[in-house]
Amino acid sequence: DITYRGNRNLLNSFSVLRSKLLLASFAAGMLSRTLGRYVGAAGDADEITNKFNVVFGETAESSREFAEGLGSSVGRATSSLMTMMASLQDTFVPLGFAREDAAELSKGLTELTIDVASFQNATDDEVMRRFQSAIVGNHEAVRGYGVILTEARLQQEAVSLGIAESNRELSAQEKVLARVSLIQKGSSDAFGDAINTYDSYQ
């Protein structure tokens, strides 16, 4: 009987020890995954910042401040807005725009992207991709948002903006400016929707 009770106590001790080891192993695994996510997020943030600084150049600081202010007003993370802005900037600069001019276009379209996404019940990323596609010539990408882009309208808008004379073929940059202008005009109903919607849930 003594031997039986001793063995039973020993088995109970092993059972408790095994449970503690399993819990410790589980906790270590969770900690490792959590730390991994933090390390990954930190790495992503560094990459975003590095790309942002490169594509915006001397305008990086003022552009970052714009992202911070916009993020506070519409409930978006600054890093998310910086990613969007850097992507747009990386579209405009290769098209020949000076970084300062490209930065203003990137800011305006980022803000418009958030408004249209809120108004159309779409994601920011989806709207931004469609805007970028339209900017480089895929006019059908924004038709679903009520923005109609045609070559004739581009010509007319360029003349209206004073960036080209009539009956002259537009340059690539002139077409981009006309597209951006028409996208803004076609999205006027969405202006301010992100801020209004965000405030309504506060």
C-alpha positions in Angstrom: 0.0 0.0 0.0 2.8 2.4 0.8 4.5 1.5 -2.5 1.1 2.1 -4.4 0.6 5.5 -2.7 4.2 6.5 -3.5 3.8 5.6 -7.1 0.5 7.4 -7.4 2.0 10.5 -5.9 5.0 10.3 -8.2 2.6 10.0 -11.2 0.7 13.0 -10.0 3.9 14.9 -9.7 4.9 14.0 -13.2 1.5 15.0 -14.5 1.7 18.4 -12.8 5.3 18.8 -14.2 4.1 17.9 -17.7 1.3 20.4 -17.5 3.7 23.1 -16.4 6.1 22.2 -19.1 3.3 22.4 -21.7 2.2 25.7 -20.4 5.7 27.0 -20.4 6.2 25.8 -24.0 3.0 27.4 -25.1 3.9 30.7 -23.5 7.3 30.6 -25.0 5.8 30.0 -28.4 3.3 32.9 -28.0 6.1 35.2 -26.9 8.3 34.2 -29.8 5.5 34.8 -32.3 4.6 38.1 -30.7 8.2 39.3 -30.8 8.4 38.1 -34.4 5.5 40.3 -35.3 7.0 43.3 -33.5 10.3 42.7 -35.3 8.6 42.3 -38.6 6.5 45.5 -38.0 9.6 47.4 -37.1 11.3 46.2 -40.2 8.4 47.2 -42.4 8.3 50.7 -40.7 12.0 51.2 -41.5 11.5 50.2 -45.1 8.5 52.5 -45.5 10.4 55.4 -43.9 13.5 54.8 -46.1 11.4 54.7 -49.3 9.4 57.7 -48.2 12.6 59.7 -47.6 14.1 58.7 -50.9 11.1 59.4 -53.2 10.1 62.7 -51.5 13.7 64.0 -51.1 13.8 67.5 -49.6 10.0 67.5 -49.1 10.0 64.4 -46.9 9.7 66.2 -43.6 6.7 68.4 -44.6 5.1 65.5 -46.4 5.4 63.4 -43.2 3.8 66.1 -41.2 1.0 66.2 -43.7 0.5 62.4 -43.3 0.5 62.8 -39.5 -2.1 65.5 -39.6 -4.3 63.7 -42.1 -4.1 60.5 -40.2 -5.3 62.2 -37.0 -8.3 63.7 -38.7 -9.5 60.6 -40.5 -8.4 57.8 -38.2 -5.6 56.4 -40.3 -2.1 55.2 -39.2 0.6 57.6 -40.3 2.6 54.6 -41.7 -0.3 53.6 -43.9 -0.7 57.1 -45.3 3.1 57.3 -45.9 2.9 54.1 -47.8 0.2 55.4 -50.0 1.9 58.8 -50.6 5.2 57.1 -51.4 3.5 54.9 -53.9 1.9 57.9 -55.6 5.1 59.9 -55.5 6.9 56.9 -57.1 4.3 57.2 -59.9 4.6 60.9 -60.6 8.4 61.4 -60.3 9.3 58.8 -63.1 6.8 60.7 -65.3 9.0 63.7 -65.2 7.5 65.8 -62.4 9.8 67.7 -60.0 9.7 66.2 -56.5 8.1 69.3 -55.1 5.3 69.2 -57.7 4.9 65.5 -57.4 4.6 65.8 -53.6 1.6 68.2 -53.9 -0.1 65.8 -56.3 0.6 62.9 -54.0 -0.8 64.7 -51.0 -4.0 65.7 -52.8 -4.6 62.3 -54.3 -4.0 60.6 -51.0 -6.6 62.7 -49.2 -9.0 62.2 -52.2 -8.3 58.4 -52.1 -9.5 58.2 -48.4 -12.6 60.3 -49.1 -13.6 58.3 -52.2 -12.9 55.0 -50.3 -15.2 56.2 -47.5 -17.9 57.5 -49.9 -17.8 54.3 -52.1 -17.5 51.9 -49.2 -14.2 50.6 -50.7 -10.8 50.1 -49.2 -8.1 52.7 -49.4 -5.7 50.4 -51.2 -8.3 49.5 -53.9 -9.1 53.2 -54.6 -5.5 54.1 -54.7 -4.6 51.4 -57.2 -7.5 52.5 -59.5 -6.4 56.1 -59.3 -2.8 55.1 -60.1 -4.0 53.0 -63.0 -6.1 55.9 -64.4 -3.2 58.4 -64.0 -1.0 56.3 -66.3 -3.8 55.9 -68.9 -6.2 53.1 -67.9 -9.3 55.3 -68.0 -11.7 52.5 -67.3 -10.2 52.0 -63.8 -12.2 54.9 -62.3 -15.4 54.7 -64.4 -17.0 52.8 -61.5 -16.5 55.9 -59.3 -18.4 58.1 -61.8 -15.2 59.6 -63.2 -15.3 59.6 -67.0 -11.9 60.1 -68.8 -11.6 60.3 -72.5 -9.0 61.8 -74.8 -11.4 64.5 -75.9 -12.1 65.5 -72.2 -8.3 65.4 -71.5 -7.7 67.9 -74.3 -10.6 70.1 -73.2 -9.4 70.0 -69.5 -5.8 70.8 -70.4 -7.0 73.9 -72.3 -9.3 74.9 -69.5 -6.4 74.6 -67.0 -4.2 76.8 -69.3 -1.5 74.1 -69.6 -2.0 73.6 -73.3 -3.4 75.2 -76.4 -6.2 73.7 -78.4 -5.6 71.4 -81.4 -2.2 70.4 -80.0 -1.2 66.9 -78.9 -0.7 66.8 -75.2 2.5 65.7 -73.6 2.6 62.9 -71.1 2.8 65.3 -68.1 -0.1 67.4 -69.5 -2.2 64.4 -69.8 -1.5 63.4 -66.2 -2.4 66.8 -64.9 -5.6 66.8 -66.9 -6.4 63.3 -65.6 -5.8 64.3 -62.0 -8.0 67.4 -62.4 -10.8 65.4 -63.9 -10.5 62.8 -61.2 -10.8 65.5 -58.6 -13.8 67.1 -60.3 -15.5 63.8 -60.8 -15.1 62.9 -57.1 -16.4 66.2 -55.7 -19.3 64.5 -54.0 -16.9 62.6 -51.8 -14.9 65.6 -50.6 -14.7 65.5 -46.8 -16.6 62.2 -46.5 -13.8 60.5 -44.5 -13.7 63.2 -41.8 -17.5 63.4 -41.6 -17.8 59.7 -41.3 -15.0 59.4 -38.8 -16.5 62.1 -36.6 -20.0 60.5 -36.6 -18.6 57.5 -34.8 -16.7 59.4 -32.1 
